[in-house]
Amino acid sequence: MTESTTKPRNFLMLAPIFGALLFMGLYFAATTFYPGGSQADTHSKSFSWTDNYWCNLLNENAINGESNSARPLAIGGMFVLSFTLAIFWYIFPLTIGLKKELRLTIQISGVLAMTFGLFLSTGMHDTIVNLASFFGLIATVGTFIGLYKLRWTMLFWMGIFNLILVAVNNILYYGDGFKLFLPVVQKITFLFFLLWICLITLNLYNRQIKKNLL
């Protein structure tokens, strides 16, 4: 099997960046259709960036009781995000030449995490989050191993910081005292994680381009 058949094409390597941008666009568009209601005020109008969660956009009904017209766009955004990250976790270990066992572990766990993520809009929210988080953690740890191998120190520590943000999300979610801060922390975590993925993708792309020029 030749290198051209085992390595993703250069343009495909940039797919996670385009996917992340599309997801953010759909996220923003969905917020403009959200009828209203949040954890802070069930009768509020429209989407609150400080009080509403991403999952509020996925529910059939808004918190204020109205039919949630943002749902189709939010589900589309969830599909784009899941597909984007599945592509990333398929391409990343393949591109940097990890051993087969580790490569398959990252690819399978990454795809499983994103597959479970597609069901976030169902009634089993907590179960889906836990399953997606479990497999996503495995894929992320594998990503750390790859970053360490590549000696991409800044991206390695960015990933560690992102894990800290995820831990803070969990502490706020399962705790009571500071849960009002969770919607803001969730959005910061979303943005930072997507930035991390995009930077890794860009580095992979530049690395592959240099290889092709040699």
C-alpha positions as CSV (number, residue, x, y, z in Angstrom):
1,M,0.0,0.0,0.0
2,T,1.5,3.3,-1.0
3,E,1.7,6.5,1.1
4,S,-0.9,8.2,-1.1
5,T,-3.5,5.5,-0.2
6,T,-2.8,5.6,3.5
7,K,-2.6,9.4,4.1
8,P,-5.6,11.7,3.8
9,R,-5.5,14.2,1.0
10,N,-4.3,17.7,2.0
11,F,-7.7,19.4,1.4
12,L,-9.5,16.8,3.5
13,M,-7.1,17.6,6.4
14,L,-8.6,21.1,6.6
15,A,-12.2,19.7,7.0
16,P,-12.2,20.1,10.8
17,I,-11.6,23.8,10.5
18,F,-14.4,24.4,8.0
19,G,-16.6,22.2,10.1
20,A,-15.9,24.2,13.3
21,L,-16.7,27.4,11.5
22,L,-19.9,26.0,10.1
23,F,-20.9,24.7,13.5
24,M,-20.3,28.2,15.1
25,G,-22.4,29.8,12.3
26,L,-25.3,27.3,12.9
27,Y,-25.0,27.8,16.7
28,F,-25.3,31.6,16.3
29,A,-28.2,31.3,13.8
30,A,-30.0,28.9,16.1
31,T,-29.8,31.4,19.0
32,T,-31.8,33.9,17.0
33,F,-34.7,31.5,16.7
34,Y,-34.8,30.5,20.3
35,P,-38.2,31.6,21.8
36,G,-37.0,32.2,25.3
37,G,-36.6,31.0,28.9
38,S,-33.5,30.2,30.8
39,Q,-32.4,28.8,34.2
40,A,-32.3,32.3,35.5
41,D,-35.7,33.5,34.2
42,T,-38.2,31.0,32.7
43,H,-40.2,33.9,31.1
44,S,-37.3,35.7,29.5
45,K,-37.4,36.4,25.8
46,S,-34.9,35.1,23.2
47,F,-31.6,33.3,23.9
48,S,-29.3,34.6,26.7
49,W,-25.6,34.1,26.2
50,T,-25.1,34.2,29.9
51,D,-28.0,32.0,31.1
52,N,-28.9,29.5,28.4
53,Y,-27.1,26.3,27.5
54,W,-26.3,24.8,24.1
55,C,-28.7,21.9,25.0
56,N,-31.6,24.4,25.4
57,L,-31.4,24.9,21.6
58,L,-31.8,21.2,21.0
59,N,-35.0,20.6,23.1
60,E,-38.4,20.3,21.5
61,N,-39.8,23.0,23.6
62,A,-38.1,26.1,24.9
63,I,-37.9,26.7,28.7
64,N,-40.7,29.3,28.4
65,G,-43.0,26.5,27.1
66,E,-43.1,27.6,23.5
67,S,-42.3,25.3,20.6
68,N,-38.5,25.6,20.0
69,S,-38.0,26.8,16.4
70,A,-34.3,26.8,17.0
71,R,-34.2,23.0,17.2
72,P,-33.7,22.2,13.5
73,L,-30.7,24.5,13.2
74,A,-29.3,23.3,16.5
75,I,-29.6,19.6,15.4
76,G,-27.9,20.5,12.1
77,G,-25.1,22.1,14.1
78,M,-24.8,19.1,16.4
79,F,-24.5,16.9,13.3
80,V,-21.8,19.1,11.8
81,L,-19.9,19.2,15.1
82,S,-20.0,15.4,15.5
83,F,-19.0,14.8,11.9
84,T,-16.2,17.4,12.1
85,L,-14.7,15.8,15.3
86,A,-15.1,12.3,13.9
87,I,-13.1,13.4,10.8
88,F,-10.4,15.0,13.1
89,W,-10.0,11.9,15.2
90,Y,-9.8,9.7,12.1
91,I,-7.2,11.9,10.3
92,F,-5.0,12.9,13.3
93,P,-3.5,9.4,14.2
94,L,-3.4,8.4,10.6
95,T,-1.4,11.5,9.5
96,I,1.3,11.4,12.3
97,G,1.9,7.6,11.9
98,L,1.0,6.3,15.4
99,K,1.2,2.5,16.0
100,K,-1.8,0.6,14.8
101,E,-3.2,-0.2,18.3
102,L,-3.1,3.4,19.4
103,R,-4.3,4.7,16.0
104,L,-7.4,2.4,16.1
105,T,-8.1,3.3,19.7
106,I,-8.2,7.0,18.9
107,Q,-10.2,6.5,15.8
108,I,-12.8,4.1,17.2
109,S,-13.3,6.0,20.5
110,G,-13.5,9.4,18.7
111,V,-16.1,8.1,16.3
112,L,-18.1,6.5,19.1
113,A,-18.0,9.7,21.2
114,M,-19.4,11.7,18.2
115,T,-22.0,9.1,17.4
116,F,-23.3,9.3,20.9
117,G,-23.2,13.0,20.7
118,L,-25.8,12.9,17.8
119,F,-28.4,11.7,20.3
120,L,-27.9,14.6,22.7
121,S,-31.3,16.0,21.6
122,T,-33.1,12.9,22.9
123,G,-34.5,12.4,26.4
124,M,-31.4,10.6,27.7
125,H,-29.3,13.8,28.1
126,D,-27.2,12.8,31.1
127,T,-26.6,9.2,29.9
128,I,-25.6,10.5,26.4
129,V,-23.3,13.1,27.9
130,N,-21.5,10.6,30.1
131,L,-21.0,8.1,27.2
132,A,-19.8,10.7,24.8
133,S,-17.5,12.1,27.5
134,F,-16.0,8.7,28.3
135,F,-15.1,7.9,24.7
136,G,-14.1,11.5,24.0
137,L,-11.7,11.3,26.9
138,I,-10.0,8.2,25.5
139,A,-9.6,9.9,22.1
140,T,-8.3,13.1,23.8
141,V,-5.7,11.2,25.8
142,G,-4.6,9.5,22.6
143,T,-4.3,13.0,21.0
144,F,-2.1,14.1,23.9
145,I,0.2,11.1,23.2
146,G,0.4,12.2,19.5
147,L,1.1,15.8,20.4
148,Y,3.8,14.7,22.8
149,K,5.4,12.5,20.1
150,L,5.3,15.5,17.7
151,R,6.8,17.7,20.4
152,W,4.0,20.3,19.9
153,T,4.4,21.5,23.5
154,M,2.0,24.6,23.3
155,L,-0.8,22.5,21.8
156,F,-0.2,19.8,24.4
157,W,-0.6,22.2,27.3
158,M,-3.6,23.9,25.6
159,G,-5.2,20.5,25.6
160,I,-4.4,20.1,29.4
161,F,-6.0,23.5,30.0
162,N,-9.1,22.4,28.1
163,L,-9.4,19.3,30.3
164,I,-9.3,21.6,33.3
165,L,-12.2,23.6,31.7
166,V,-14.1,20.4,31.2
167,A,-13.5,19.4,34.9
168,V,-14.8,22.9,35.9
169,N,-17.9,22.3,33.8
170,N,-18.5,19.0,35.6
171,I,-18.0,20.5,39.0
172,L,-20.4,23.3,38.2
173,Y,-23.0,20.9,36.7
174,Y,-23.1,18.4,39.6
175,G,-22.7,21.1,42.3
176,D,-25.3,23.6,43.4
177,G,-23.6,26.7,44.6
178,F,-22.2,28.1,41.3
179,K,-24.4,26.5,38.6
180,L,-25.5,30.0,37.4
181,F,-21.9,30.4,36.0
182,L,-22.1,27.1,34.0
183,P,-23.6,28.5,30.8
184,V,-20.8,31.0,30.4
185,V,-18.1,28.4,31.3
186,Q,-19.7,26.0,28.8
187,K,-19.4,28.5,25.9
188,I,-15.8,29.4,26.8
189,T,-15.0,25.6,26.9
190,F,-16.7,25.1,23.5
191,L,-14.7,28.0,21.9
192,F,-11.4,27.0,23.4
193,F,-11.8,23.3,22.5
194,L,-12.7,24.2,18.8
195,L,-9.7,26.6,18.7
196,W,-7.5,23.8,20.0
197,I,-8.8,21.4,17.3
198,C,-8.4,24.0,14.6
199,L,-4.8,24.8,15.6
200,I,-3.8,21.1,15.6
201,T,-5.5,20.7,12.2
202,L,-3.6,23.7,10.8
203,N,-0.3,22.3,12.1
204,L,-1.0,18.9,10.6
205,Y,-1.8,20.5,7.3
206,N,1.4,22.6,7.3
207,R,3.4,19.5,8.3
208,Q,2.0,17.5,5.4
209,I,2.6,20.3,2.9
210,K,6.3,20.5,4.0
211,K,6.6,16.7,3.6
212,N,5.2,16.8,0.1
213,L,7.6,19.6,-0.9
214,L,10.7,17.5,0.2
